[in-house]
Amino acid sequence: MGTILEKAKAHYQEKLSEEPRRLDVPEWDSTVYIRPTMNLARMGEILELTSQNKTAEAMALTLCYRLVDEKGQPVFHKAERLELLRTCDPDVLSRLVSEVNSDQLNGEDVARD
């Protein structure tokens, strides 16, 4: 039996290996995929922006970190987050963030429902 750290790392690797969930974006005539999770450092960046009342920027960063294409490559890069904020439909971005955040259910949650 391994240490708790080894078990925690194995659990995280298992989560990372899950298939991304498909998300159609009709406004962009595109399909993107939601990564199953992100690391704590990235989550910390998002929480830091939120605590600084930079909610929109935190939302854009969430999309940068969680949305990928069919090959698993990021759809947006961190350097593009401000451009997303300034030049893309906020209603679409908000809906996508809601979809990403609703993706937090795990198999145990689904099994209980």
Backbone bond lengths (Angstrom), bond angles and torsions (degrees), N, CA, C in turn:
res aa  C-N    CA-C-N  psi(-1)  N-CA   C-N-CA  omega(-1)  CA-C   N-CA-C  phi
1 M - - - 1.463 - - 1.524 107.91 -
2 G 1.322 117.32 134.70 1.455 122.13 -176.94 1.519 112.66 -84.12
3 T 1.311 114.22 174.55 1.448 119.84 176.14 1.528 109.46 -72.88
4 I 1.295 115.75 166.82 1.460 119.55 178.17 1.525 110.38 -62.37
5 L 1.332 118.22 -38.56 1.462 120.71 177.76 1.523 110.51 -61.22
6 E 1.315 117.88 -43.24 1.461 121.07 178.01 1.528 110.90 -61.45
7 K 1.315 116.55 -41.03 1.469 120.83 178.27 1.524 110.93 -65.70
8 A 1.337 116.33 -40.91 1.468 120.49 179.39 1.531 110.31 -64.22
9 K 1.330 116.58 -41.93 1.462 120.71 178.97 1.526 110.83 -65.82
10 A 1.312 117.67 -40.84 1.468 121.46 178.79 1.524 110.59 -64.07
11 H 1.329 116.23 -40.79 1.468 120.45 178.26 1.522 110.39 -61.68
12 Y 1.331 116.99 -44.57 1.457 121.55 -179.36 1.534 110.35 -64.48
13 Q 1.307 117.89 -42.44 1.464 121.07 178.29 1.527 111.08 -62.81
14 E 1.328 115.77 -37.47 1.466 120.40 176.84 1.525 110.37 -63.00
15 K 1.323 115.53 -42.79 1.459 120.37 179.28 1.529 111.20 -65.24
16 L 1.326 116.93 -40.93 1.465 121.35 179.08 1.529 111.94 -64.46
17 S 1.318 116.56 -27.61 1.460 119.67 -177.70 1.534 112.82 -83.51
18 E 1.324 117.71 -5.38 1.457 120.41 177.48 1.526 109.83 -64.20
19 E 1.320 115.50 149.53 1.459 120.97 178.21 1.530 110.42 -69.01
20 P 1.325 117.35 134.90 1.468 119.60 174.49 1.532 110.14 -63.09
21 R 1.319 115.95 146.93 1.467 121.33 179.89 1.522 109.81 -87.00
22 R 1.315 115.91 134.59 1.465 122.88 -179.70 1.527 110.13 -71.32
23 L 1.328 114.89 141.19 1.456 121.27 177.76 1.528 108.46 -141.42
24 D 1.310 116.23 114.20 1.458 120.99 178.57 1.525 109.46 -82.16
25 V 1.327 115.69 137.56 1.458 122.52 178.25 1.534 106.87 -122.55
26 P 1.348 116.92 85.84 1.463 119.73 -174.99 1.528 113.37 -61.06
27 E 1.323 117.36 -31.38 1.469 120.82 -179.85 1.530 111.23 -62.48
28 W 1.309 116.41 -27.56 1.461 121.41 -179.14 1.527 111.44 -105.81
29 D 1.326 116.67 3.79 1.463 122.15 -176.12 1.532 109.42 49.50
30 S 1.345 115.26 48.42 1.463 121.17 -173.87 1.518 111.58 -144.16
31 T 1.306 113.52 162.24 1.460 122.04 171.59 1.517 107.16 -122.73
32 V 1.313 116.32 134.03 1.459 122.47 175.08 1.526 107.13 -124.25
33 Y 1.305 115.51 174.67 1.458 120.47 -179.01 1.524 108.24 -132.76
34 I 1.318 115.37 145.67 1.463 121.02 -179.11 1.518 108.92 -99.29
35 R 1.322 116.08 119.75 1.469 120.48 174.44 1.524 108.13 -60.83
36 P 1.321 117.62 144.64 1.460 119.51 -176.96 1.528 114.26 -68.07
37 T 1.326 117.93 -22.25 1.463 119.82 -177.81 1.526 109.64 -165.54
38 M 1.317 115.65 179.08 1.467 121.90 172.51 1.515 107.71 -144.15
39 N 1.326 116.21 163.00 1.462 118.32 -177.36 1.530 111.49 -77.35
40 L 1.318 115.06 166.74 1.460 121.36 -175.75 1.526 112.54 -64.70
41 A 1.321 117.69 -33.59 1.470 120.26 179.19 1.528 110.34 -61.95
42 R 1.333 116.65 -44.28 1.463 120.19 178.86 1.520 110.88 -68.13
43 M 1.318 116.44 -40.98 1.460 119.94 177.28 1.529 110.11 -60.68
44 G 1.326 115.99 -38.28 1.458 120.73 177.85 1.522 112.52 -62.69
45 E 1.332 116.90 -38.52 1.469 120.50 177.15 1.529 110.44 -60.73
46 I 1.315 115.52 -43.82 1.464 120.47 -179.66 1.520 110.58 -65.68
47 L 1.319 116.94 -44.31 1.472 120.50 179.20 1.523 111.41 -64.69
48 E 1.323 117.15 -36.59 1.465 121.02 178.08 1.526 110.60 -62.77
49 L 1.326 116.87 -44.29 1.464 120.01 177.40 1.525 110.82 -62.60
50 T 1.307 116.20 -41.29 1.460 120.46 179.05 1.527 110.73 -62.06
51 S 1.330 116.62 -42.53 1.472 120.06 -179.05 1.529 111.71 -68.15
52 Q 1.343 116.97 -20.04 1.466 121.60 177.17 1.531 111.23 -92.85
53 N 1.333 116.29 13.59 1.471 122.84 -177.94 1.529 112.59 60.08
54 K 1.328 115.86 33.12 1.462 121.94 175.63 1.533 107.96 -108.56
55 T 1.318 114.35 57.28 1.460 121.37 -173.62 1.523 112.07 -60.98
56 A 1.324 117.48 -44.06 1.463 120.18 -178.92 1.523 110.97 -62.51
57 E 1.323 116.56 -41.53 1.460 119.61 178.65 1.531 110.37 -66.11
58 A 1.326 116.95 -37.27 1.470 121.17 176.59 1.525 110.56 -63.65
59 M 1.322 116.44 -39.64 1.462 120.35 177.87 1.527 110.53 -63.36
60 A 1.323 117.08 -44.63 1.458 121.25 179.65 1.528 110.86 -63.30
61 L 1.315 116.53 -39.99 1.463 120.28 178.74 1.527 110.78 -66.23
62 T 1.320 117.09 -35.33 1.463 121.08 175.43 1.515 110.17 -57.77
63 L 1.332 116.69 -44.20 1.466 120.34 179.05 1.526 111.12 -65.82
64 C 1.325 116.68 -38.77 1.468 120.19 178.35 1.528 111.37 -61.02
65 Y 1.310 116.57 -39.78 1.457 120.76 -175.68 1.527 113.94 -84.84
66 R 1.315 117.88 -25.87 1.468 118.91 -172.52 1.521 115.52 -107.47
67 L 1.329 119.42 -20.44 1.464 120.15 -178.07 1.522 110.65 -93.47
68 V 1.333 114.99 131.58 1.458 121.55 178.49 1.526 109.34 -132.56
69 D 1.339 115.66 165.95 1.460 120.16 176.28 1.533 109.01 -90.03
70 E 1.331 116.51 -173.14 1.463 120.96 -176.57 1.521 112.83 -65.06
71 K 1.333 117.57 -18.02 1.461 121.49 178.48 1.527 112.22 -95.84
72 G 1.333 116.52 0.76 1.463 120.54 -179.88 1.511 114.13 86.66
73 Q 1.329 117.19 9.16 1.468 121.62 178.99 1.521 110.16 -87.99
74 P 1.320 118.21 143.64 1.469 120.12 -179.96 1.531 111.80 -56.99
75 V 1.317 115.00 138.79 1.462 121.26 176.56 1.524 109.47 -77.19
76 F 1.321 115.56 -39.55 1.465 122.34 178.30 1.524 108.54 -126.02
77 H 1.315 115.37 152.56 1.458 120.89 177.30 1.526 109.34 -109.61
78 K 1.309 114.66 155.02 1.464 121.27 -178.05 1.528 111.71 -51.15
79 A 1.309 117.56 -39.44 1.473 121.88 -179.10 1.526 112.07 -64.78
80 E 1.330 117.69 -17.52 1.461 121.76 -178.52 1.530 113.72 -93.57
81 R 1.317 117.73 -1.32 1.473 119.64 -173.12 1.531 113.05 -61.10
82 L 1.322 118.59 -38.23 1.459 120.10 -179.80 1.525 110.87 -70.70
83 E 1.322 116.50 -34.78 1.459 120.21 175.82 1.531 110.30 -64.70
84 L 1.326 116.66 -39.48 1.465 120.34 175.35 1.533 110.29 -57.42
85 L 1.322 115.39 -44.29 1.467 120.94 -178.30 1.522 112.42 -63.44
86 R 1.295 115.99 -37.58 1.468 120.66 -172.71 1.520 114.37 -89.59
87 T 1.331 117.23 -25.72 1.464 118.00 -168.25 1.526 115.39 -123.91
88 C 1.329 117.83 1.23 1.466 120.50 -178.18 1.520 110.73 -117.19
89 D 1.325 115.56 152.64 1.459 122.65 -178.22 1.534 110.49 -59.67
90 P 1.331 118.27 116.12 1.464 120.50 -177.68 1.530 112.82 -64.12
91 D 1.318 117.64 -27.73 1.460 119.46 178.28 1.527 111.11 -67.20
92 V 1.319 116.31 -40.56 1.463 120.44 178.56 1.529 109.46 -67.74
93 L 1.326 117.03 -46.25 1.458 120.54 179.87 1.518 111.25 -60.27
94 S 1.313 116.60 -42.92 1.464 121.02 179.39 1.527 111.24 -62.52
95 R 1.332 116.09 -41.44 1.468 119.94 178.48 1.526 110.66 -63.87
96 L 1.318 116.53 -41.31 1.456 119.95 179.42 1.529 111.50 -64.31
97 V 1.316 116.57 -41.73 1.468 120.10 177.94 1.532 109.57 -62.53
98 S 1.330 116.88 -41.29 1.474 120.06 177.63 1.521 110.79 -60.77
99 E 1.331 116.70 -41.42 1.469 120.72 177.72 1.526 110.60 -63.46
100 V 1.316 116.74 -43.91 1.467 120.73 179.23 1.519 109.72 -61.35
101 N 1.317 117.21 -46.04 1.458 120.77 -177.37 1.520 112.47 -70.23
102 S 1.325 118.07 -28.03 1.462 120.22 177.79 1.515 110.68 -75.91
103 D 1.298 116.75 -11.32 1.462 122.66 -178.75 1.528 111.90 -78.58
104 Q 1.310 117.71 8.84 1.448 121.07 -176.03 1.525 113.95 -81.53
105 L 1.348 118.21 -5.59 1.457 120.15 176.32 1.510 109.58 -65.44
106 N 1.307 115.73 138.98 1.467 118.08 175.10 1.522 109.22 -108.48
107 G 1.297 116.65 177.55 1.451 121.61 -176.87 1.509 113.37 -58.00
108 E 1.342 117.83 -36.46 1.453 120.78 178.80 1.513 111.26 -64.82
109 D 1.338 117.03 -39.69 1.464 120.36 178.75 1.524 110.31 -63.39
110 V 1.333 115.94 -43.11 1.463 119.99 -178.81 1.515 110.14 -65.77
111 A 1.333 116.77 -40.65 1.469 120.69 -179.16 1.513 112.11 -63.66
112 R 1.332 117.82 -30.48 1.472 120.86 -179.83 1.518 112.09 -76.67
113 D 1.326 118.10 -24.46 1.461 120.58 -176.96 1.506 111.96 -76.61
